[in-house]
Amino acid sequence: MVFSSRIAGSERYCIDLANRQAALGHEVHVAGMSRSPLAAALSPGVTFHGFGRILRGMLLRRLVARLEPEICHGHLSAACKALGRLPARFHTVATLHVGYKPRQHARIGGLICVNGTQGGRLQGYRGLASTIPNWLPEFRPAAPATGLREKLGLRAGTFLIGAVGRLHPSKGMDVLISAFRATAPADAALVILGEGPQRAELEALGAGDPRIHLPGYCAEVHECLRELDLFVSPSREESFGLAIVEAMGAGLPIIATAAEGPAEFLRNQPVVLVEPGSVAALGAELSAAGGNFRAGALRPRAYDLSTFDPAARVGNVMEFYRRVIELPQPVATQSWITATTAA
């Protein structure tokens, strides 16, 4: 279950998981918003059910009662709230794409943490919990007819810095714009792919700087990443950061903040980590990267992607389902928590 109108990192995780589960021979249904782009991204082996906002909870309960699934897996707030309202006989799991919120997650039978720190923040939770990192999904839309640099009207040799994420204060795009304006050379450009409530604030912060581009939501993230010279993740808060893993898959040099998730899974990777929220620290690293670019020393990187192996992580999820299904009693009556980390 994932009730979203656009496909971002959490939705891509859900799509890839559903498609891989269907490829393994399981019967998979995805409940989402009517006219959601998720439907087109799912494989033919996955059945999509679209709901409007009116009476969605009731219609969803009817669907679950008709299907009688072995497990119900929720992603993001609206779906997790709906899971908590299902009758106790249904086994439920949620992935903590953001963080644990008792009102959304307390009544769910199993929680998948995407980093190790989340497991220590489940105070009062009485179900099962396991840390299973996200993986590199195979969500690959058709390549756009026009490349990113051409769309932005950039000259050959422009140092192109990019970020991907929701335009929300937690993602720190304001920090990136401030750092870029303070340190980037005249022949550099910044593109931030994404949409969100902070757009007007970010446009004002850019103050008409022609080097700064906010083209909006991008479905072809993988293709756009290939045209960048440097990827930046400026998040103040980040449980995982799927765009970082995709940038690693593209071999891009990366500057990321040492937020909760990235600080954990980037520990032994050749990336630059900076303090979250620090314009000065990020600006210094952007300046250094610009100097390396002009000297021809900013080159593709080789990353260890074994932690993000899709087959292994989906196997971890399926094993966690089995453990949740075998719980002897509803989560509301349990008084213990088991936290494990997937190998």
N, C-alpha and C positions, 0 to 999 in steps of 0.2 A: 504494500500500500504506500503510495506517495502522491500527495495532492499538490502538484506544482503546475504552473502554466508555462514554465520554461525549463530547459535542460542545463543545469549547472553541475558542479562536482558531485553532490549527493545523488542527484537524479541519474547521472551517468554510472555511478556505483550500482544503483538499483537496476538499471537496464542491463548492465554487463552481468550482474549476478543472476538475474532472471534468465537471460539468454544462455548462460553457461549451465544453469540447472536444467533447462529444457534440453540442451544438447546431451546431458548425462542421462536423459530418458525420464525425467520427472515431469509430472503434470504441473504446469506453472500458470498462475493467473496473476495479473497486475491490475489493481484498482487505482484509478487516478481521475484527473479532471477530464470532463468532456472536451473534445477538440484539443487535448494536450498533445504536444509533439512527441511525447513518450511513445505513443501508440505506433508511430511510423518507425521508431528506432528499435522496437522489439522484434525478435525473430518470428518467423511464421509458427514456430512451436509454442509461442506464448500467447495466451488469450488476454486481451485487454478489455476492461470494463470501465466505461466513462460515466462519471456522475457530475451533476451540477452542485451548486452550493446548497440549494434548498432541499431539505430532507435527506441530505447525503448520509448522515449517520444511520438513519432508519433503513435506507436502501442498502447500505453496506452490510448491516447486520443481517438483512434478508439474504443477501448474496452469500455471506459466510455460512448461514444456516443451510442454504441449498447445496453449497459445494462440500461442506463438512471437511475442510482441509486439515491435514496433519499439523500444519504450522502456519501462523499468520505473522508476517514480518513487516514492520513499519519503519518508515524513513521520514524524518522531519516532524515538526510539531503537530500538524493537523492529523496526520496518520497515526501518530502515537496516542493522541487523545482518543481517537476512534478505537484503537486497540483496547485501551483501558475500559471501554464501555461494553466490550463483548462479553457474553456469558462465560462464566469461569471454566466451563468444560473445554474451551478452545485454548490451545497452547499458543502463546504469543512471544515474539522476540522483537526487539528494536535495536537499531544501530545508533550510537550516540555520535551523530555527525557534528553536533555542537557541544553539548554537555548534559549532565544529568539534571533533570528538573522533576521533583517529586510529583507535581500535578500531572505531568505527562507520562512519567515512566514508572511510578511506584507500583502500579497494578499489573505491570507487564512481567511475564514469567522469566525472561532472559534478556540481558543487555550485552551487546557487543560494543566494547570500548575500542576506539581506533588508536589510542596511545596508552602507555602504561600508567600515566598520571591519573587518567580518568577513573581507574579502578579504585583509587584511594579517596574518591570524592562521592561515594555512593552511600553516605551516611543514612541509615534507616531503611535502605533497600533490602528486601527479603528474598529476592530471587537469585538466580544464577547469573554470573558475570564472567566474561572472558575477553581478553585483549587480543583482537585480530586486526592487524594493520590493513589498510586499504591496499589496492593493487593497481597496476597499470591496465586500464580497461581497453577493450578493442572497439571503442565507439569511434567510427571513422566515417563521417558524412562525405558525400562527393566533394571533390576539390572545387573551390570557387573558380569561376571563369576569369576573374581578375585577382591578381596577387595583392597582398596587403600593402606593399610599398607603392604599387601603382595606384591603389585606391587613395592612399594618403598623399600622393603627388610628391614623393620623396626623390631627391636627386641621387644618382649613383654615388656610393661611398658614404652615405649618411649613416652615422652611428645610431642604430635603432634599439632603444631600450623598451622593453614591454612588460606589462603586468596583466594578469587575468583574475577577475574576481568581482563579486558583488560590490556595487558602489555604496558601501556602508561604513560607518566609522570604525568598526571592528577590523576591517580589511586594511586600514592605514593608507589608503590612496592619497589622502591629503598630505601625509608625511612624505610620500614619494614625490608628489608635485612640488612641494616646498623644497625638498632636497635637490630635485632636478633644476629648478629655476635658480637655485643658489650656486650650483656647481657645474652644470652641464655646459659644454662649449656651444658656440653658435651653430655648428654643423651637426649637432645631435638632434634626435627627435624622441619623443616619449609617446607611446600608445598604450592606453588602458582599455582592455576589452571587458565589457560588462555593463550591467545596468543596475539601477537601484535608487534608493531615496536620497542619496547624497549627491546626485548629479549636479543640481543647481549650485551647491556649495563648492564642488570641485571646479565647475566652470568658472565661478567667480574667483577662485583661488588661482586658476590659470591666468586670469586677467588678460585674456586675449592673446597670450603668447602663441604664435603660429607654430611653434615646435611641439606643442602639446595637443594630443588628439584623443578624444573620447568618442569613438564611433558607435558605441553601444554594444548590445549583446552579439556574440559571435558563435555560431554553431560549429564552425570549422576551426576550432581551436588548434588542433594538431597542425593543420596547414599553415596557420598564422604563425605558430611558434617557430616553424622552420625558417621564417624570414627575419627573425630577431637576431641581434648580435649579443644581447644580454637580457636575461630574465630576472625580474625582481619580484620578491614576495614581501611586501611591507607590512604585513598584518600585525595589529596590536594583539589580536587573539586568533588562534588557529589550532583546532583540534587535530587536523591532519594536513590538508593542503594538497588536494589531488593535482592542481595545476603545477605544483613544484615537481611532482613525480613525472608528469607529462613533459615538462621542460628537461628533466633528466633523461627521459627517453629520447628526446630530440638532440641530446648532447650539448645543450646550451650552457655557457658559463652562468652561474647563479649567485645572486646576493639575496639572502633571506633573513628575516628577523628570527631571533631565538625564541619564538613563541612556543607554546607547550608541545605541539606535535612535531613541528620541524626541528626543534632542538633535540628531540629524541631520535628521529629517524635519519637526520642528516649528520649525526655526530661524527661518523667516520667517512663522510663523503667529501670530495674536493670542492666545497662551496664556502662562501664567505658568510658568516653569521654576524648580525649586528643587533644591538639592543632595540627592542620594540619601542616605537614611538619617538626615537631619537633622529631628528632632522640632521643634526651635525654628523652623527656616526654614518648614517646612510649617505649623506652628501660626500663625505670623505671617500667612501668606497666607490661611489659613482665616478668621482673625479679620477681615482686610481684606475678604474676600468677604462675610462675614456683615454687616459694616457697609454694604457696597454693596447687599446684599439688602434690608436694612431701609429704606434710602433709596430703593429702587426703581431702583437704578442697575445691578443685575446682570441684564443682558439677553442675549438670544440673540446669537450671534456668526456672522459670515459668514466661512467658511474657503475657501481655495483648495484644491479637491479634485482638481485636474487631475493631480497626481502619482499619484493612486490610481485612475486610469481603468482599469476592468477589461479592456476590449477591448485597450488598448495593452499592459497587463502580460501578458495571456494570449498575445498575439502575441509578446512577448519570450520567454516560456517556450517556445513552439513553435519559435521560431528557435534557441533554445539546444538543444532536442532535436535539431534538424537537425545542429548542429555536433558534438554528442556522437556521433551516429550515424556521422558522417563521419570519426571518429577512425581513424587507420590501424592502430592496434595496441591491445591491452588496456592498461588504465590501469596495471597492475602493472609494465609494462616501460617506461613513459614516464619521462622525466627532465625535464619542463618543466611550467610552469603558465601559463595565459593568464587574466588577470583583466580583465574589461570591466564597464562600468556601463551599464545600459539607459537609453536616453534617455527 
